[in-house]
């Protein structure tokens, strides 16, 4: 369990630091004063001030914050801001940059967007490690299961899947997740057999034992990736996780997934623990690469989730700024502040609900 906690802190910490570092660096680049750069939540365990910014490490490794001067308009916490100002090096505030609302709207958009964007950059850099050591798995049919739709459709070992329901696929995982998410609807599979291009419409078969639908083939051919292929397939790996995350969100909105399918920090820790137990018989290198790959998934998820146009998230702030671009003037701070406050309260309620579900699932096992 100690190993799981350490791995959780490392994985979650790297992902959160990347996100907040994106906000921090682009804010500095645009001359915005950063009041606080914090990693974690809860009580502070380490803190120091440099260059007008207070750097804080907090007890619970489940979040972070990059606070800008004037970011919340009239709803900013003046008491905390005054305390922060007293803690900085003695100099005029202007020496450390302007208030968030004093810079132009495009600088603010870039600063807010940088957090999720840096998560995608981190995912790509980590994918370089995973793909470089493990190679990539292509969507090549390996074997056909007798009596299942793939056999009836005429697919053969060696066929290369190129499209699923009109979407271009490059990796085994894209086909696998399309099959796993299928709820019994017909799937149009395009594939290549040598120089021939073929298509087949397949109606997945339901398995009572596994409670899911199957096409009826095993798929995957591993290749080594070096040079340009390493960059190419690392980018495709990030693309795959982006698609998987977006599709999961769409299914959640459509009601094909429930809120019970969401996981928070506790659920993530449990998944890490179970994954380590599964992979450790294959050696420490397999554990490390699997955890790095998990960090890729987590980083992409954090980036995408933060871009949702919901109050209190980066996407919600970006939405107000885009409205400002269209209107030619900002939304009144008091109105935006109310929306973000309500969104924050709802977000906290969702986090409590997810935490309850995570704990309930543990006791249900």
Secondary structure, DSSP 8 states (H G I E B T S, - for coil): -HHHHHHHHHHHHHHHHHHHHHHHHHHHHTTB-EEEEEEEEEEEEEEEEETTEEEEEEEEEEEEEEEETTTTGGGS-HHHHHHHHHHS-SS-GGGG-B-GGGS-HHHHHHHHHHHHHHHHHHHHHHHHHHHHHH-EEEEEEEEE-TTSHHHHTT--TT-EEEEETTEE--SHHHHHHHHHH--S-EEEEEEEETTEEEEEEEE-EEETTTTEEE-SEEEEEEE---THHHHHHHHHHHHHHHHHHHHHHHHHHHTSS-GGG---HHHHHHHHHHHHHHHGGG-HHHHHHHHHHHHHHHHHHHHHHHTSS-TTSHHHHHHHHHHHHHHSS---HHHHHHHHHHHHHHHHHHHHHHHHHHHHHHHH-
